[in-house]
């Protein structure tokens, strides 16, 4: 008559030969009465750790924490700003001056 932990909650002890503890049995009965299976219930206690920093909990439905998401967004803004600056640097001011001079000569 050995006791072992309930396989569902891993908190309560059950006797050998029993499948679940009394608490889990009640929970499963309530879930069944509401018309859904226990396996379909989401694990609300499960905390997902950020895949980037590995320290903070990730936001719901994502794999990054708030700080890492902000940093990623900031990096994207900086990258897009450097792309715009590079495009502006490739613009040749001399070409613009030549076009203005050509327009002036055409007007005369």
N, C-alpha and C positions, 0 to 999 in steps of 0.2 A: 504494500500500500504506500508506494512512494509518491511524493508530490513533485510536480514540475510546473513550469510557468505556462500560462495560457499562450498558445501560438499567435493569437490575434493581437492582444494588448501587451503581452510580455510583462505585465505588472502583477497580476493575480496568480496565485497558485491553484492548480486543479489536481484532482486525484487521477491516478492512472486509469485509463478507460474512458474518461470524459474528454469531449472534444474541445469545449470552451468553458471559461469561467461563467459564473452567473451574470455578471455585469455585461459581458459580451453577448451572452444569449439574449438578455433583455433588449440590448441595442439592436441585435439582428431581427428580433421579433417586431420591434417598432418600425424598423426600416421596411420590413416585409409588409407590415400593415399599411404603410404609406405608399406602397406599390413600387418600391425600387429595391434593387439588390444592394447588398452591403459593399460589394466590390466596386460599384459605380460611384460611391461617395468619394469625393476628393480628399486627399490627405492634407488637412489644414495645418497639422502640426509639423509637417515637413518643411524645413528651411533650406533653401537653395543658396549656396555661397557664391559670391561673384566669381566669374571665371577669369576676370582680369587681375584683380588684386588678391583674391583668395582670402579676404578678411571679413568684409561686410556682407550682409545678406542681400541677395539680388532682389530687384523689384519684381512684383508679381507678374508672371508671364514672360519674364526676360531672364537673361543670364548675367546681367551686369548690375552693380549697385548704383545708387543715385550719383555718387561722386564720380564713378567711372563713366557713366552716361554723360554727365556734364563735361568731363574732360574730352570725351570723344567728340561731342558736339563742338567744343571750343577748337579742337584740332581741325575739324572739317571747315569751320569758318576761317581759320588761319590759312588752310590750304587753298581755299577758294579765293582768299584775298591775295595770296602770292601768285596765283594763276592770273588774276586780273592785272596785277602789277607787271607781270612778265609780258602780257599782251600790250600794255601801255608802253613798255620799254621798247618793244619791237616796232612801234609806230615811229616813223622817221619824220622829224620836224622839217628837214630840208625839202622833202617831197611836198609838204604843205606850203612852204614858201614859194617853191617853183610854181605850184598851181595858182597861187595868188598873183605872182608876177605875170603869168600867162593871161590871167583874167584882166589884169590892168592893161596889158598891151592890146588885148582884143577890144577893149573899150575905147581905145584911142582911135 
